[in-house]
Amino acid sequence: MKKSDYTQEFKEQVLKECQEVGNVAVVARRHNISANTIHT
């Protein structure tokens, strides 16, 4: 998936999970995306 293919809802959910879990790498693995994608 390209960056532009992610819906706003998906982006918000991933960021919310990162805040709850406190570990970007774990959330990235859960969603099969790069941790760098989340940081960007």
mmCIF entry with sequence, helices, sheets and N, C-alpha, C, O atoms, coordinates in Angstrom:
data_MODEL
# 
_entry.id   MODEL 
# 
_entity.id                         1 
_entity.type                       polymer 
_entity.pdbx_number_of_molecules   1 
# 
_entity_poly.entity_id                      1 
_entity_poly.type                           'polypeptide(L)' 
_entity_poly.nstd_linkage                   no 
_entity_poly.nstd_monomer                   no 
_entity_poly.pdbx_seq_one_letter_code       MKKSDYTQEFKEQVLKECQEVGNVAVVARRHNISANTIHT 
_entity_poly.pdbx_seq_one_letter_code_can   MKKSDYTQEFKEQVLKECQEVGNVAVVARRHNISANTIHT 
_entity_poly.pdbx_strand_id                 A 
# 
loop_
_entity_poly_seq.entity_id 
_entity_poly_seq.num 
_entity_poly_seq.mon_id 
_entity_poly_seq.hetero 
1 1  MET n 
1 2  LYS n 
1 3  LYS n 
1 4  SER n 
1 5  ASP n 
1 6  TYR n 
1 7  THR n 
1 8  GLN n 
1 9  GLU n 
1 10 PHE n 
1 11 LYS n 
1 12 GLU n 
1 13 GLN n 
1 14 VAL n 
1 15 LEU n 
1 16 LYS n 
1 17 GLU n 
1 18 CYS n 
1 19 GLN n 
1 20 GLU n 
1 21 VAL n 
1 22 GLY n 
1 23 ASN n 
1 24 VAL n 
1 25 ALA n 
1 26 VAL n 
1 27 VAL n 
1 28 ALA n 
1 29 ARG n 
1 30 ARG n 
1 31 HIS n 
1 32 ASN n 
1 33 ILE n 
1 34 SER n 
1 35 ALA n 
1 36 ASN n 
1 37 THR n 
1 38 ILE n 
1 39 HIS n 
1 40 THR n 
# 
_struct_asym.id          A 
_struct_asym.entity_id   1 
# 
loop_
_struct_conf.conf_type_id 
_struct_conf.id 
_struct_conf.pdbx_PDB_helix_id 
_struct_conf.beg_label_comp_id 
_struct_conf.beg_label_asym_id 
_struct_conf.beg_label_seq_id 
_struct_conf.pdbx_beg_PDB_ins_code 
_struct_conf.end_label_comp_id 
_struct_conf.end_label_asym_id 
_struct_conf.end_label_seq_id 
_struct_conf.pdbx_end_PDB_ins_code 
_struct_conf.beg_auth_comp_id 
_struct_conf.beg_auth_asym_id 
_struct_conf.beg_auth_seq_id 
_struct_conf.end_auth_comp_id 
_struct_conf.end_auth_asym_id 
_struct_conf.end_auth_seq_id 
_struct_conf.pdbx_PDB_helix_class 
_struct_conf.details 
_struct_conf.pdbx_PDB_helix_length 
HELX_P HELX_P1 AA1 LYS A 3  ? ASP A 5  ? LYS A 3  ASP A 5  5 ? 3  
HELX_P HELX_P2 AA2 GLN A 8  ? VAL A 21 ? GLN A 8  VAL A 21 1 ? 14 
HELX_P HELX_P3 AA3 VAL A 24 ? HIS A 31 ? VAL A 24 HIS A 31 1 ? 8  
HELX_P HELX_P4 AA4 ALA A 35 ? HIS A 39 ? ALA A 35 HIS A 39 1 ? 5  
# 
_struct_conf_type.id          HELX_P 
_struct_conf_type.criteria    ? 
_struct_conf_type.reference   ? 
# 
loop_
_atom_site.group_PDB 
_atom_site.id 
_atom_site.type_symbol 
_atom_site.label_atom_id 
_atom_site.label_alt_id 
_atom_site.label_comp_id 
_atom_site.label_asym_id 
_atom_site.label_entity_id 
_atom_site.label_seq_id 
_atom_site.pdbx_PDB_ins_code 
_atom_site.Cartn_x 
_atom_site.Cartn_y 
_atom_site.Cartn_z 
_atom_site.occupancy 
_atom_site.B_iso_or_equiv 
_atom_site.pdbx_formal_charge 
_atom_site.auth_seq_id 
_atom_site.auth_comp_id 
_atom_site.auth_asym_id 
_atom_site.auth_atom_id 
_atom_site.pdbx_PDB_model_num 
ATOM 1   N N  . MET A 1 1  ? 0.830  -1.181 0.000  1.00 0.00 ? 1  MET A N  1 
ATOM 2   C CA . MET A 1 1  ? 0.000  0.000  0.000  1.00 0.00 ? 1  MET A CA 1 
ATOM 3   C C  . MET A 1 1  ? 0.874  1.244  0.000  1.00 0.00 ? 1  MET A C  1 
ATOM 4   O O  . MET A 1 1  ? 1.868  1.324  0.722  1.00 0.00 ? 1  MET A O  1 
ATOM 5   N N  . LYS A 1 2  ? 0.496  2.192  -0.804 1.00 0.00 ? 2  LYS A N  1 
ATOM 6   C CA . LYS A 1 2  ? 1.202  3.475  -0.795 1.00 0.00 ? 2  LYS A CA 1 
ATOM 7   C C  . LYS A 1 2  ? 0.697  4.306  0.380  1.00 0.00 ? 2  LYS A C  1 
ATOM 8   O O  . LYS A 1 2  ? -0.400 4.089  0.894  1.00 0.00 ? 2  LYS A O  1 
ATOM 9   N N  . LYS A 1 3  ? 1.507  5.240  0.779  1.00 0.00 ? 3  LYS A N  1 
ATOM 10  C CA . LYS A 1 3  ? 1.141  6.123  1.891  1.00 0.00 ? 3  LYS A CA 1 
ATOM 11  C C  . LYS A 1 3  ? -0.221 6.766  1.651  1.00 0.00 ? 3  LYS A C  1 
ATOM 12  O O  . LYS A 1 3  ? -1.027 6.879  2.575  1.00 0.00 ? 3  LYS A O  1 
ATOM 13  N N  . SER A 1 4  ? -0.479 7.182  0.425  1.00 0.00 ? 4  SER A N  1 
ATOM 14  C CA . SER A 1 4  ? -1.727 7.868  0.112  1.00 0.00 ? 4  SER A CA 1 
ATOM 15  C C  . SER A 1 4  ? -2.927 6.926  0.136  1.00 0.00 ? 4  SER A C  1 
ATOM 16  O O  . SER A 1 4  ? -4.071 7.382  0.123  1.00 0.00 ? 4  SER A O  1 
ATOM 17  N N  . ASP A 1 5  ? -2.677 5.611  0.171  1.00 0.00 ? 5  ASP A N  1 
ATOM 18  C CA . ASP A 1 5  ? -3.777 4.642  0.190  1.00 0.00 ? 5  ASP A CA 1 
ATOM 19  C C  . ASP A 1 5  ? -4.370 4.439  1.581  1.00 0.00 ? 5  ASP A C  1 
ATOM 20  O O  . ASP A 1 5  ? -5.449 3.861  1.705  1.00 0.00 ? 5  ASP A O  1 
ATOM 21  N N  . TYR A 1 6  ? -3.696 4.895  2.617  1.00 0.00 ? 6  TYR A N  1 
ATOM 22  C CA . TYR A 1 6  ? -4.209 4.721  3.968  1.00 0.00 ? 6  TYR A CA 1 
ATOM 23  C C  . TYR A 1 6  ? -5.331 5.714  4.230  1.00 0.00 ? 6  TYR A C  1 
ATOM 24  O O  . TYR A 1 6  ? -5.203 6.903  3.936  1.00 0.00 ? 6  TYR A O  1 
ATOM 25  N N  . THR A 1 7  ? -6.431 5.218  4.784  1.00 0.00 ? 7  THR A N  1 
ATOM 26  C CA . THR A 1 7  ? -7.549 6.107  5.094  1.00 0.00 ? 7  THR A CA 1 
ATOM 27  C C  . THR A 1 7  ? -7.220 6.920  6.345  1.00 0.00 ? 7  THR A C  1 
ATOM 28  O O  . THR A 1 7  ? -6.352 6.550  7.135  1.00 0.00 ? 7  THR A O  1 
ATOM 29  N N  . GLN A 1 8  ? -7.909 7.999  6.501  1.00 0.00 ? 8  GLN A N  1 
ATOM 30  C CA . GLN A 1 8  ? -7.718 8.843  7.682  1.00 0.00 ? 8  GLN A CA 1 
ATOM 31  C C  . GLN A 1 8  ? -8.047 8.056  8.951  1.00 0.00 ? 8  GLN A C  1 
ATOM 32  O O  . GLN A 1 8  ? -7.375 8.204  9.972  1.00 0.00 ? 8  GLN A O  1 
ATOM 33  N N  . GLU A 1 9  ? -9.078 7.226  8.878  1.00 0.00 ? 9  GLU A N  1 
ATOM 34  C CA . GLU A 1 9  ? -9.482 6.436  10.027 1.00 0.00 ? 9  GLU A CA 1 
ATOM 35  C C  . GLU A 1 9  ? -8.376 5.450  10.424 1.00 0.00 ? 9  GLU A C  1 
ATOM 36  O O  . GLU A 1 9  ? -8.100 5.259  11.608 1.00 0.00 ? 9  GLU A O  1 
ATOM 37  N N  . PHE A 1 10 ? -7.746 4.827  9.415  1.00 0.00 ? 10 PHE A N  1 
ATOM 38  C CA . PHE A 1 10 ? -6.665 3.883  9.684  1.00 0.00 ? 10 PHE A CA 1 
ATOM 39  C C  . PHE A 1 10 ? -5.500 4.597  10.356 1.00 0.00 ? 10 PHE A C  1 
ATOM 40  O O  . PHE A 1 10 ? -4.935 4.092  11.327 1.00 0.00 ? 10 PHE A O  1 
ATOM 41  N N  . LYS A 1 11 ? -5.143 5.759  9.845  1.00 0.00 ? 11 LYS A N  1 
ATOM 42  C CA . LYS A 1 11 ? -4.036 6.523  10.410 1.00 0.00 ? 11 LYS A CA 1 
ATOM 43  C C  . LYS A 1 11 ? -4.311 6.880  11.871 1.00 0.00 ? 11 LYS A C  1 
ATOM 44  O O  . LYS A 1 11 ? -3.435 6.757  12.726 1.00 0.00 ? 11 LYS A O  1 
ATOM 45  N N  . GLU A 1 12 ? -5.538 7.324  12.143 1.00 0.00 ? 12 GLU A N  1 
ATOM 46  C CA . GLU A 1 12 ? -5.902 7.700  13.506 1.00 0.00 ? 12 GLU A CA 1 
ATOM 47  C C  . GLU A 1 12 ? -5.861 6.495  14.438 1.00 0.00 ? 12 GLU A C  1 
ATOM 48  O O  . GLU A 1 12 ? -5.410 6.602  15.579 1.00 0.00 ? 12 GLU A O  1 
ATOM 49  N N  . GLN A 1 13 ? -6.333 5.344  13.950 1.00 0.00 ? 13 GLN A N  1 
ATOM 50  C CA . GLN A 1 13 ? -6.330 4.132  14.764 1.00 0.00 ? 13 GLN A CA 1 
ATOM 51  C C  . GLN A 1 13 ? -4.904 3.704  15.111 1.00 0.00 ? 13 GLN A C  1 
ATOM 52  O O  . GLN A 1 13 ? -4.622 3.336  16.252 1.00 0.00 ? 13 GLN A O  1 
ATOM 53  N N  . VAL A 1 14 ? -4.007 3.755  14.121 1.00 0.00 ? 14 VAL A N  1 
ATOM 54  C CA . VAL A 1 14 ? -2.619 3.353  14.343 1.00 0.00 ? 14 VAL A CA 1 
ATOM 55  C C  . VAL A 1 14 ? -1.966 4.288  15.364 1.00 0.00 ? 14 VAL A C  1 
ATOM 56  O O  . VAL A 1 14 ? -1.273 3.825  16.270 1.00 0.00 ? 14 VAL A O  1 
ATOM 57  N N  . LEU A 1 15 ? -2.178 5.586  15.227 1.00 0.00 ? 15 LEU A N  1 
ATOM 58  C CA . LEU A 1 15 ? -1.590 6.535  16.174 1.00 0.00 ? 15 LEU A CA 1 
ATOM 59  C C  . LEU A 1 15 ? -2.150 6.341  17.585 1.00 0.00 ? 15 LEU A C  1 
ATOM 60  O O  . LEU A 1 15 ? -1.416 6.446  18.567 1.00 0.00 ? 15 LEU A O  1 
ATOM 61  N N  . LYS A 1 16 ? -3.451 6.057  17.681 1.00 0.00 ? 16 LYS A N  1 
ATOM 62  C CA . LYS A 1 16 ? -4.074 5.804  18.981 1.00 0.00 ? 16 LYS A CA 1 
ATOM 63  C C  . LYS A 1 16 ? -3.462 4.561  19.618 1.00 0.00 ? 16 LYS A C  1 
ATOM 64  O O  . LYS A 1 16 ? -3.160 4.557  20.812 1.00 0.00 ? 16 LYS A O  1 
ATOM 65  N N  . GLU A 1 17 ? -3.279 3.505  18.824 1.00 0.00 ? 17 GLU A N  1 
ATOM 66  C CA . GLU A 1 17 ? -2.659 2.280  19.337 1.00 0.00 ? 17 GLU A CA 1 
ATOM 67  C C  . GLU A 1 17 ? -1.238 2.550  19.821 1.00 0.00 ? 17 GLU A C  1 
ATOM 68  O O  . GLU A 1 17 ? -0.822 2.026  20.854 1.00 0.00 ? 17 GLU A O  1 
ATOM 69  N N  . CYS A 1 18 ? -0.495 3.365  19.079 1.00 0.00 ? 18 CYS A N  1 
ATOM 70  C CA . CYS A 1 18 ? 0.885  3.685  19.474 1.00 0.00 ? 18 CYS A CA 1 
ATOM 71  C C  . CYS A 1 18 ? 0.904  4.366  20.834 1.00 0.00 ? 18 CYS A C  1 
ATOM 72  O O  . CYS A 1 18 ? 1.769  4.083  21.664 1.00 0.00 ? 18 CYS A O  1 
ATOM 73  N N  . GLN A 1 19 ? -0.038 5.253  21.059 1.00 0.00 ? 19 GLN A N  1 
ATOM 74  C CA . GLN A 1 19 ? -0.097 5.945  22.343 1.00 0.00 ? 19 GLN A CA 1 
ATOM 75  C C  . GLN A 1 19 ? -0.468 4.984  23.467 1.00 0.00 ? 19 GLN A C  1 
ATOM 76  O O  . GLN A 1 19 ? 0.073  5.075  24.569 1.00 0.00 ? 19 GLN A O  1 
ATOM 77  N N  . GLU A 1 20 ? -1.390 4.061  23.189 1.00 0.00 ? 20 GLU A N  1 
ATOM 78  C CA . GLU A 1 20 ? -1.823 3.109  24.214 1.00 0.00 ? 20 GLU A CA 1 
ATOM 79  C C  . GLU A 1 20 ? -0.741 2.093  24.539 1.00 0.00 ? 20 GLU A C  1 
ATOM 80  O O  . GLU A 1 20 ? -0.479 1.798  25.705 1.00 0.00 ? 20 GLU A O  1 
ATOM 81  N N  . VAL A 1 21 ? -0.110 1.559  23.488 1.00 0.00 ? 21 VAL A N  1 
ATOM 82  C CA . VAL A 1 21 ? 0.885  0.506  23.664 1.00 0.00 ? 21 VAL A CA 1 
ATOM 83  C C  . VAL A 1 21 ? 2.225  1.092  24.102 1.00 0.00 ? 21 VAL A C  1 
ATOM 84  O O  . VAL A 1 21 ? 2.930  0.506  24.924 1.00 0.00 ? 21 VAL A O  1 
ATOM 85  N N  . GLY A 1 22 ? 2.567  2.248  23.550 1.00 0.00 ? 22 GLY A N  1 
ATOM 86  C CA . GLY A 1 22 ? 3.834  2.878  23.894 1.00 0.00 ? 22 GLY A CA 1 
ATOM 87  C C  . GLY A 1 22 ? 5.015  2.321  23.122 1.00 0.00 ? 22 GLY A C  1 
ATOM 88  O O  . GLY A 1 22 ? 6.166  2.601  23.458 1.00 0.00 ? 22 GLY A O  1 
ATOM 89  N N  . ASN A 1 23 ? 4.740  1.530  22.082 1.00 0.00 ? 23 ASN A N  1 
ATOM 90  C CA . ASN A 1 23 ? 5.811  0.932  21.297 1.00 0.00 ? 23 ASN A CA 1 
ATOM 91  C C  . ASN A 1 23 ? 5.406  0.900  19.823 1.00 0.00 ? 23 ASN A C  1 
ATOM 92  O O  . ASN A 1 23 ? 4.559  0.103  19.419 1.00 0.00 ? 23 ASN A O  1 
ATOM 93  N N  . VAL A 1 24 ? 6.017  1.770  19.031 1.00 0.00 ? 24 VAL A N  1 
ATOM 94  C CA . VAL A 1 24 ? 5.673  1.898  17.624 1.00 0.00 ? 24 VAL A CA 1 
ATOM 95  C C  . VAL A 1 24 ? 5.968  0.610  16.854 1.00 0.00 ? 24 VAL A C  1 
ATOM 96  O O  . VAL A 1 24 ? 5.196  0.222  15.977 1.00 0.00 ? 24 VAL A O  1 
ATOM 97  N N  . ALA A 1 25 ? 7.069  -0.047 17.172 1.00 0.00 ? 25 ALA A N  1 
ATOM 98  C CA . ALA A 1 25 ? 7.462  -1.255 16.446 1.00 0.00 ? 25 ALA A CA 1 
ATOM 99  C C  . ALA A 1 25 ? 6.415  -2.358 16.581 1.00 0.00 ? 25 ALA A C  1 
ATOM 100 O O  . ALA A 1 25 ? 6.123  -3.061 15.613 1.00 0.00 ? 25 ALA A O  1 
ATOM 101 N N  . VAL A 1 26 ? 5.858  -2.509 17.763 1.00 0.00 ? 26 VAL A N  1 
ATOM 102 C CA . VAL A 1 26 ? 4.844  -3.548 17.991 1.00 0.00 ? 26 VAL A CA 1 
ATOM 103 C C  . VAL A 1 26 ? 3.594  -3.255 17.154 1.00 0.00 ? 26 VAL A C  1 
ATOM 104 O O  . VAL A 1 26 ? 3.041  -4.151 16.518 1.00 0.00 ? 26 VAL A O  1 
ATOM 105 N N  . VAL A 1 27 ? 3.164  -2.015 17.163 1.00 0.00 ? 27 VAL A N  1 
ATOM 106 C CA . VAL A 1 27 ? 1.973  -1.628 16.399 1.00 0.00 ? 27 VAL A CA 1 
ATOM 107 C C  . VAL A 1 27 ? 2.232  -1.794 14.897 1.00 0.00 ? 27 VAL A C  1 
ATOM 108 O O  . VAL A 1 27 ? 1.360  -2.256 14.162 1.00 0.00 ? 27 VAL A O  1 
ATOM 109 N N  . ALA A 1 28 ? 3.409  -1.422 14.453 1.00 0.00 ? 28 ALA A N  1 
ATOM 110 C CA . ALA A 1 28 ? 3.763  -1.558 13.039 1.00 0.00 ? 28 ALA A CA 1 
ATOM 111 C C  . ALA A 1 28 ? 3.686  -3.022 12.608 1.00 0.00 ? 28 ALA A C  1 
ATOM 112 O O  . ALA A 1 28 ? 3.133  -3.333 11.553 1.00 0.00 ? 28 ALA A O  1 
ATOM 113 N N  . ARG A 1 29 ? 4.240  -3.917 13.422 1.00 0.00 ? 29 ARG A N  1 
ATOM 114 C CA . ARG A 1 29 ? 4.189  -5.350 13.102 1.00 0.00 ? 29 ARG A CA 1 
ATOM 115 C C  . ARG A 1 29 ? 2.760  -5.851 13.063 1.00 0.00 ? 29 ARG A C  1 
ATOM 116 O O  . ARG A 1 29 ? 2.404  -6.661 12.207 1.00 0.00 ? 29 ARG A O  1 
ATOM 117 N N  . ARG A 1 30 ? 1.943  -5.376 13.981 1.00 0.00 ? 30 ARG A N  1 
ATOM 118 C CA . ARG A 1 30 ? 0.536  -5.781 14.031 1.00 0.00 ? 30 ARG A CA 1 
ATOM 119 C C  . ARG A 1 30 ? -0.189 -5.468 12.728 1.00 0.00 ? 30 ARG A C  1 
ATOM 120 O O  . ARG A 1 30 ? -1.029 -6.241 12.267 1.00 0.00 ? 30 ARG A O  1 
ATOM 121 N N  . HIS A 1 31 ? 0.151  -4.319 12.142 1.00 0.00 ? 31 HIS A N  1 
ATOM 122 C CA . HIS A 1 31 ? -0.528 -3.862 10.927 1.00 0.00 ? 31 HIS A CA 1 
ATOM 123 C C  . HIS A 1 31 ? 0.275  -4.132 9.665  1.00 0.00 ? 31 HIS A C  1 
ATOM 124 O O  . HIS A 1 31 ? -0.122 -3.735 8.569  1.00 0.00 ? 31 HIS A O  1 
ATOM 125 N N  . ASN A 1 32 ? 1.401  -4.808 9.824  1.00 0.00 ? 32 ASN A N  1 
ATOM 126 C CA . ASN A 1 32 ? 2.252  -5.168 8.681  1.00 0.00 ? 32 ASN A CA 1 
ATOM 127 C C  . ASN A 1 32 ? 2.703  -3.937 7.890  1.00 0.00 ? 32 ASN A C  1 
ATOM 128 O O  . ASN A 1 32 ? 2.672  -3.927 6.660  1.00 0.00 ? 32 ASN A O  1 
ATOM 129 N N  . ILE A 1 33 ? 3.122  -2.903 8.620  1.00 0.00 ? 33 ILE A N  1 
ATOM 130 C CA . ILE A 1 33 ? 3.675  -1.701 8.002  1.00 0.00 ? 33 ILE A CA 1 
ATOM 131 C C  . ILE A 1 33 ? 4.991  -1.370 8.680  1.00 0.00 ? 33 ILE A C  1 
ATOM 132 O O  . ILE A 1 33 ? 5.285  -1.885 9.758  1.00 0.00 ? 33 ILE A O  1 
ATOM 133 N N  . SER A 1 34 ? 5.770  -0.524 8.061  1.00 0.00 ? 34 SER A N  1 
ATOM 134 C CA . SER A 1 34 ? 7.064  -0.127 8.592  1.00 0.00 ? 34 SER A CA 1 
ATOM 135 C C  . SER A 1 34 ? 6.889  0.859  9.737  1.00 0.00 ? 34 SER A C  1 
ATOM 136 O O  . SER A 1 34 ? 5.993  1.703  9.714  1.00 0.00 ? 34 SER A O  1 
ATOM 137 N N  . ALA A 1 35 ? 7.752  0.743  10.733 1.00 0.00 ? 35 ALA A N  1 
ATOM 138 C CA . ALA A 1 35 ? 7.735  1.715  11.835 1.00 0.00 ? 35 ALA A CA 1 
ATOM 139 C C  . ALA A 1 35 ? 8.044  3.113  11.308 1.00 0.00 ? 35 ALA A C  1 
ATOM 140 O O  . ALA A 1 35 ? 7.526  4.105  11.820 1.00 0.00 ? 35 ALA A O  1 
ATOM 141 N N  . ASN A 1 36 ? 8.894  3.186  10.277 1.00 0.00 ? 36 ASN A N  1 
ATOM 142 C CA . ASN A 1 36 ? 9.203  4.486  9.682  1.00 0.00 ? 36 ASN A CA 1 
ATOM 143 C C  . ASN A 1 36 ? 7.959  5.123  9.068  1.00 0.00 ? 36 ASN A C  1 
ATOM 144 O O  . ASN A 1 36 ? 7.820  6.346  9.083  1.00 0.00 ? 36 ASN A O  1 
ATOM 145 N N  . THR A 1 37 ? 7.073  4.322  8.539  1.00 0.00 ? 37 THR A N  1 
ATOM 146 C CA . THR A 1 37 ? 5.825  4.839  7.971  1.00 0.00 ? 37 THR A CA 1 
ATOM 147 C C  . THR A 1 37 ? 5.012  5.514  9.069  1.00 0.00 ? 37 THR A C  1 
ATOM 148 O O  . THR A 1 37 ? 4.430  6.577  8.855  1.00 0.00 ? 37 THR A O  1 
ATOM 149 N N  . ILE A 1 38 ? 4.977  4.902  10.225 1.00 0.00 ? 38 ILE A N  1 
ATOM 150 C CA . ILE A 1 38 ? 4.219  5.484  11.347 1.00 0.00 ? 38 ILE A CA 1 
ATOM 151 C C  . ILE A 1 38 ? 4.865  6.797  11.787 1.00 0.00 ? 38 ILE A C  1 
ATOM 152 O O  . ILE A 1 38 ? 4.168  7.785  12.021 1.00 0.00 ? 38 ILE A O  1 
ATOM 153 N N  . HIS A 1 39 ? 6.185  6.810  11.899 1.00 0.00 ? 39 HIS A N  1 
ATOM 154 C CA . HIS A 1 39 ? 6.879  8.024  12.321 1.00 0.00 ? 39 HIS A CA 1 
ATOM 155 C C  . HIS A 1 39 ? 6.678  9.159  11.321 1.00 0.00 ? 39 HIS A C  1 
ATOM 156 O O  . HIS A 1 39 ? 6.628  10.329 11.701 1.00 0.00 ? 39 HIS A O  1 
ATOM 157 N N  . THR A 1 40 ? 6.567  8.816  10.073 1.00 0.00 ? 40 THR A N  1 
ATOM 158 C CA . THR A 1 40 ? 6.381  9.835  9.031  1.00 0.00 ? 40 THR A CA 1 
ATOM 159 C C  . THR A 1 40 ? 4.966  10.382 9.113  1.00 0.00 ? 40 THR A C  1 
ATOM 160 O O  . THR A 1 40 ? 4.595  11.253 8.326  1.00 0.00 ? 40 THR A O  1 
# 
